[in-house]
Structures are given as structure tokens and as C-alpha cells.
Amino acid sequence: MDLHDLTRALLEYDALAARQWVADAAREHVNWSEIPAPRLDATGMAVAAAVTELLAQRAGQSPPTWTATVQAVAKPLFLVREASRLPRLRRLCEEEAPEPLRRRRIYAPPEFLTFA
């Protein structure tokens, strides 16, 4: 699984592609501690690290060691486009985003990237 594809989908607000990537990863029983670091710019790396930590946490696994070296984004980043125009959604994202995202100033709803 190429983490670059998930990161690109998230940064392009392509929720369908992102959810499909996560579903495919779950179906393939990805070992999150072995996911290699993608080659991305600073923003992309922050998103990739935060999401990798989130998905590893949800799977009850350890994240790969490379995520610990990735810094937060310079400006707050919302992974849900509507958060920029809907104050209640924005507040929800800011207050209840999963911790691996918040730690890097990346915001999304609390159940972001879960699937049924």
C-alpha cells in the first residue's frame, strides 16, 4: 500500500478515495509499524505521519518509527473542506479531532476515516 496515495487523497479532499484506501488497508491487514515513509513535502509528511499514527492506534499496533520525527504543520490544516465555512463543524474538528492529528495541527471530525 502506498501511503502517498492516501495522503494525496486527503489533501485533495477526496473522501471517497481516502475511505477506500483505508478499507483496502484493513482488508489486507496492514502492519502499520512497517509502512515506509513517503517522500512528500512538509505538509504531506505531517498528514502522512498523523494518519499513519491514527490508523495504527485504531488497529492496536505501533506506528512506524519515522512518524516520531515528523513536525506539525505551520498553519492549521483541516482535512474536511466544509470546516472552512461551517463554524460548528470547524469547532468540532478543532476540539475533538483524533489526538495524532491534533498534535500536528491537523483537524478532522472525531470519527474521521472510519468505515462500516
Secondary structure in CASP SS format (residue, H / E / C, confidence):
PFRMAT SS
TARGET T0000
AUTHOR 0000-0000-0000
METHOD secondary structure of the structure
MODEL  1
M C 1.00
D C 1.00
L H 1.00
H H 1.00
D H 1.00
L H 1.00
T H 1.00
R H 1.00
A H 1.00
L H 1.00
L H 1.00
E C 1.00
Y C 1.00
D C 1.00
A H 1.00
L H 1.00
A H 1.00
A H 1.00
R H 1.00
Q H 1.00
W H 1.00
V H 1.00
A H 1.00
D H 1.00
A H 1.00
A H 1.00
R H 1.00
E C 1.00
H C 1.00
V C 1.00
N C 1.00
W H 1.00
S H 1.00
E H 1.00
I C 1.00
P C 1.00
A C 1.00
P C 1.00
R C 1.00
L C 1.00
D C 1.00
A H 1.00
T H 1.00
G H 1.00
M H 1.00
A H 1.00
V H 1.00
A H 1.00
A H 1.00
A H 1.00
V H 1.00
T H 1.00
E H 1.00
L H 1.00
L H 1.00
A H 1.00
Q H 1.00
R H 1.00
A C 1.00
G C 1.00
Q C 1.00
S C 1.00
P C 1.00
P C 1.00
T H 1.00
W H 1.00
T H 1.00
A H 1.00
T H 1.00
V C 1.00
Q C 1.00
A C 1.00
V C 1.00
A C 1.00
K C 1.00
P C 1.00
L E 1.00
F E 1.00
L C 1.00
V C 1.00
R H 1.00
E H 1.00
A H 1.00
S H 1.00
R C 1.00
L C 1.00
P H 1.00
R H 1.00
L H 1.00
R H 1.00
R H 1.00
L H 1.00
C H 1.00
E H 1.00
E H 1.00
E H 1.00
A C 1.00
P C 1.00
E H 1.00
P H 1.00
L H 1.00
R H 1.00
R C 1.00
R C 1.00
R C 1.00
I E 1.00
Y E 1.00
A C 1.00
P C 1.00
P C 1.00
E C 1.00
F C 1.00
L C 1.00
T C 1.00
F C 1.00
A C 1.00
END
